[in-house]
Amino acid sequence: MADYKPNMKLEKTGMPEQEASVRNKNYDEVALGYTAEMAIEEATRCLQCKHRPCVGGCPVMVQIPEFINHIVQGDFEDAYQTIIETNSLPAVCGRVCPQENQCELVCVRGIKGEPVGIGRLERFAADWHFERVGDQPATPEPNGHKVAIIGSGPAGLACAGDLARWGYQVTIFESLHVSGGVLMYGIPEFRLPKSLVQTEIQQLKELGVKIECDMVIGKVLTLDELFNQHGFEAIFIGTGAGLPSFMNIPGENLNQVYSANEFLTRVNLMQAWRWPESATPINIGKRVAVIGGGNVAMDAARSSLRLGAEQVSIIYRRSEEELPARHEEVEHAKEEGIEFHLLANPVEILGDGDGWVTGIRCIRMELGEPDDSGRRRPVPVPESEFSMDLDTVIVAIGQSPNPLLRDTTPDLKCKPWGGVLVDEDTMETSKEGVWAGGDAVTGAATVILAMGAGKKAALSMDHYIKSKS
């Protein structure tokens, strides 16, 4: 690296994409990925700086300069192998991780220009591996200890991956009929192809991880039964946040009002977008409004377009500056023709005499003083109400953890809003031998933060079991 001369281009190497007017009518992936030449060009923008801030900005501590240097040298398989030392899901994270708020946020190249496209390079390395190599990992030597993971979303998969590599007999219990959690039911195919999710899960199965689907822990088995009757020595709770929130305004019980959770589950997991080939149809009509401004709202709105809606609107009570969705997702939504009604808040969903949605009534908002989140609080503007004619309303204002486990585990302490209470250094819960992480603890957050919590819990579980052996 002594004679290494970085590419000082200020902008990232562009990512090829489907044209907006084409992609808003199909479910193929929007971003098409780098070619090898593009990946090398982008990788040479990395300065290989000694203090490596990008690594500290990554919740799973991927050795970013090392894997990028492998790409510079054309050693794409070595780049992939470097990533999976700490990240079990690089093809997933390369697509949906908000790098702009983490590793890329602290990239030195971002001081005078755009940061290195770390996520794009991670995606490239993973895709290259699966397309050309695809070798299965070797099964580690068993250490004789059994652990259970509740939930097969990002937190559970990350926890399972580390424990399996250390020789544990790992069983994941998944409540749905397909493993993957939010990666399967929440994120649309055009952002995250489901075949890739299952390919990365298969890598964990090759490590010896066993996955049992259709297992609703708290109903089929309790945590105590997993300990006492099935011999598990430690349990990790990674059940996510699947309980939708509503606004509690008139009209939310009308036909054609969906929670984003139900809507996206029907579309993604049940493949309603493939109907009539799939068994799950979904009717949205021609005019759709999505309430909310996060990534889930963007996913619901963009999915609605692809299902045939002619007019799709986002209704959000703050301004564009406060939109919590990734900038890339907002831009893609705008390019695809989605309308944004900002500084507006619904007060009533309107219906006909038969109980079907006909429209929505909103009020204009203005921003006041900051609230507890640090964002300026939206305040209604007097006498500013307006209405929109609609066929469908999708509510995407957040989710909270399902109460099933806490209701069936009296000694599992939870926060007032439902999140499992944990020691943030170890992810240990109030119940001995039980850890938790991801959205089950924090509420709806990001894939990579959930994975970081799963990895932290795995390390603590390993110490716990070893201390008792």
N, C-alpha and C positions, 0 to 999 in steps of 0.2 A: 504493500500500500504506500511505500515511500514516494513513488512517482505518480500517485493517484491525483488526477486533475478533475475535480467535480464539474458537472454541467451547471453553469450559473444562470440558466434560463429562469426567469422569475415566475412563470406560470407552470402549473402541472401539465404533464402530457395529457392531452384530451382523451376521454374515454368514449369510444364509439357507442352510439345508442340508436335504437329504432327511432324513426321519425315520429313526432308526436301524433300526427294525423293518422298514422298507421297503427301505432302501439295502443292507442286508446280504444281500439276495437279488437284486440287480441290479448291473450294471457301469456304470451311469450315474454321472456325476461327483457326488461327495458335496456339495461346496460349490457353491452356485448363483450366486455372484457378486453384486456390488452393483448396484442400480439407479442411475441418474444422481443421483437425490435422495440416496440413501445415500452415494454417493461424495463429493458436495459436502459433506454433513454431516461425514463423516470428515475430508475435506481441510481443513475449517476448524478442526480441532483442532490443526493445525500452527501453531507460534508464529512460523515464518519467522525463527528466531534467527540472529544474524549469524555465529556461529562454526561453524554447520552440522556438528555432529559426525556426523550420519547419513551424510554423503557420505564422510567418512573411514572409516566403518564398513562401507562397501560395497566388496567386492573389485574391482568394475569401475567404481567412481567415478561411478555414476549421479548426475546433478544433481537430487537429490531435492527440495529446496525449490522449485526452478523448476518441475518437472513437477507438483508438488502445487498450486502457485499457479495453474497453468493450469487444473487441475480446479476450483479454487475459482471461477474466472472462467467456468467452463462451456466452456472451450476444450479439449475432450477430445482432438482430433487434435493440437493443439500439445503436449499432455502426452505423447502417444505419440512424437512426433517428437523431443522432448527426451530421452526415455529411450533411444531407439535410437541416439543419438549415441555412446553408450558400451556399450550392451547390445543384442546382436543377437537375444536370445531373451526378450523381456519377458513374453510369455504363459506361457512355461515357468517363468521365475524367479518370477513372481507367484504361482505355485502350489506350487513345490517348494523354493524357496530358504528356508533357515532364518533368516529375518529376525530372529527373536527373539534370535539369537546374534550378529548383525551390526549392520545399520543401526538396527533398533528397540532393540537393547540399549543404545545410547548416546543414544537420543532423550530430549530434556529432559523431555518429558511423562511419561516413565516414572519420574521421581523421585517424583511424587505422583499415582499412578494408572497407567493403561496407556499404553504408547507409541502414537504414531500408527500406524495400520494401513498401513504403507508397502507391504507386499507386496500387500495387498488392493487398494490404489489402483493399483499397477503392473498387476495383472491386469485391473482395470477398464479402464484406458486401452488396453491391448493388445486386449482383447476388443471394445471399442467400435470401434477402428480396423478390425479384420478383419470385423466385422459390417456396418459402414456405409461404409467408405472403400475399403480393399483395393487402393489404387493401388500399382503395382509401382515399386520404386526404379529410378532411372536407372542405366544401366551406366556406370561410370567410364571415363575415357580410359585406354587401356592404356599401361603404362610400358615394355613390352618384356621384362619379367623373369618367369621361371617358378619357382613354388614348389610343393612337394608337402606334403600333410598326410596322415599315416597315422592313420586313425580318424575317424569322423564323430560322435563324442560331443560333449559340451559344450566340452571343451578345443579339439578340432579345429575345431568350428564357430565358436567365438569367434576363434580365430587366423585362420581363413579369411576371416571377415567383415571384419576390419580390413585384412588384406592386399589383399582384393578392392577395398575402398573406396579404397585407395591406388594402384590401377591394376595390381596384379600379376595374372598369369595363374595362377589357383589350381586345382589338381586335388586332390580328396580321394579317397583309396583306402580303401574300406570292406570289411572281410572278410565281413560278412553280406550278405544279399540286399536289405536295406532300410537306408537311412541313418538316423542318429539315435543309434546306440550305446545307452547305458544308458537314454536317454530312451524308447527303443522297447522294449527287451527287459527292462528292470529295473523300471520304475515302472508300476504298474497303471493301466488305463484310468480307473478311478473316481477316481484322483488327478490323472492327466494324460492327457487325451484325445489319442490318437495323431494325429487329424486336425489338431490344433493344432501338434503337433511338425512335421508335414510342411508345414503352411502357413508356419511360420517358416523352415524349410529352403528352401522355394521362394523366399522373399525373398532368400536368399543366392544361389540359382541365377540370379535376375534380375540380381544384381550381376556375374554372369559366372563364378561358381564352378562347376566341373565335378566331378561325383561319379561315381566308378567303383565299383560294388558287386561283390561276389564276388571281391575282390582281396585275397588273404592275403599281405601284404608280409612277406618272410622265406621264403616258399615260391614264389609266382608270380614275384616280383621281389625282389632284395635292395636294400638302401639304395645300395650301390655301383652297381648297375645303373640305379637311378633317376638317379643323378648322371651316370654315364658314357655310358649308352645312350639316355637319354630327356631329357637336357639340363636337369634341374632344378638350380637354383642354391642352393637351401636346402630343408631338410626339417624338418618338425615331427612329432614322435611324440606322438600322443594316443590310444594304444591301450587306455587304461583298465586296470581290474583285473578280469579275467574268470576268474581261476583260483581255484576255491573252496577254502576251508580246511575240514578235518574235525577231529574230536576224537581220532581214533585210539583209539576204544574198541571193545570186542567188539560185533559185530552191525552195524557200519556198512555191511557189504557185503550185507545182506539186501535182498530185494525190498521196494519201497515205502519205501526210504530215499532221499530226494532231497537234493541240494545246493539251496540257495535259488536259486542261479544257474540251474540246469537247470529247476527248477520254474517260476520266474518267466518264463524265456525261453519255455517251452512255453505258459504261460498268456497272456503279453503279446504277444510277437512272433509266435508261431504261432497265437494266438487260440484256445487250447484251451477258453476259457470259452464260445465260440460253437459248440462241437461239438454236433450232427453237421454243422452248416453248414461248419465248418472241417475241415481234414484231420488235425488233431492232437488226439486224445482224451487225457485224463489221468484216472487212477483214484486217488482218495484215500480211499475208504471213508467211514465215519461218524465216526471218532475220529482227530484229527490233533494232533500236538504239534510246535511249532516251537521249536528250540533257539537262543537268542540274544535280544538286547534292543534291537537297532538298528532303523532305519527299514526295512531289508530284512526283518527278522523280522516287523515289523508288516504289511508288504505281503504276505508269504507267508501269515500267519495270516488276514488279512482276505480275501485271495483264496480261501483254503480254505473259508471260510464261504459265499462266493458260488458255489463249485463244488458245494455241497450237503452239506458236512460238518455234522454235528449238534452235535459237541463239538470245540472248538478251544482248545488251551492254549499259552501261552507259558511256556517253562522258562528261567529266567535265574538265574545264580549269585550276583548281587548283589541289593541292595534296590531299591525303586522310585526312590529318590533318585539312584541311579547309572545308571538306564536311559539309554542314549545316544540313543534315538529321540526325535524331536520330541515335545514335550508334546501338541501337537494330535493327532498320530497315536496316541499312547497313549490319549488320551481317546476318540477315535473308536473304537479297538479295544474299549475297555471298554463303550462305549455299545452296540456291535454284538453284545455277548455273549461276547467272548473271555475266557477264564479266565487269570489270571496266577499261576504257581507261582514265586514269588520265593525267593531264597536257597536254590536247589536246583540241583544239578549232575548230569547224567546220568553213569552209570558203565557202563551196558551197555544195548544195544538187544536186546530179547528176540524170539525167532522160533520158528516151529514146525518140524517135521521136514522140511518142503518148502522152507524158506528164505524164508518170508514173515514180515513184522513182526507180532507179537502184543502187544507192549507195550514199556515202558522202565523201567529200574531207576535210581533217583536217590538221592542222599544230600543231607541238609540241610547248609546252609552257614551260617557266621557271619562277620562282617567283622572282619578283624584290622588290622594296620598298613597304611598306604598303600604301593602298589607304584610302579613306574616311571611309570605313567600318572597318578599323583596320587590315584587312587581306592583306597579301602581294599581290601586283598587278601582275597578269600573263602577261608575255611578250613573244611575238612570238620568236621562235628559227629559224634563217634564214635557208633556204633550208632544211626544215625538214617535208615537206608535205607527207601525206600518204592517201590512200583511203581504203574504206571498201565497199563491196557489200551488198546492203540492199534491202528490200521490203517495209519497213515502217520507217518513222522518226517521233518521238513524241517530240515536243518542250516543255520543262518544265523549263523555266527560269524566271517564275514569273507572277503575275497578278496585275492588278490595279483596282480601283473602276470603275463601269459602270458610264458613264457620264450622264445618263438620268435624275436623280434627280437634279443635279447641272444645267443642261441645261434648266430645266423647273421651276427652283426656283432662280430667279435673285438675291435675297437678301441672298442666302446661299453661304457664302464665302468658297472657297476651296484652297488647296495648288496647286502649279503649276503642279504637277504630277497627281492631281485628288482627293487626300484624303480630306475629309471634315475637315475644320479648327474648332477646338474646344478649350475651356478652359480645360486644362488637369486635373484641380482639380474637375470640375463639369461635364465635357463632354457637356457643353452648346455650341451651335453653334451661328453664327452671327444672326440667325433668331429667334426672340422671340418665346418661347414656343417649340423650337425644340432642341433636343439633338442628339448626334450621338456617335457611338463607334464600336469597333472591326475593322475588315479589311477595312471597309468603311472609317476609319480614318487613320489607320496605314499602309494600304496595307497588303498583305498576311502575317499573323502571326500565332499564335497558338489558339486553341480552348479556353484554360483557360484564356489567356490574353483578348480575346474577351468577355468572361463571366465576368471577373473582370470589364471591362469597362461598360458592361450592368448594373451591380449591382451599380456601382458608379453613373451612370446616373439615375437609379431608385430613389436613395436617393435624388438626386438634384431635380428631377421632383416632388417628394413628397413634398419637402420643398417649391417649387415654387407654386404648386397648393394650399397648405395650406395657403401660404402667401396672396393669392388672394381671399381666401374664406371669 
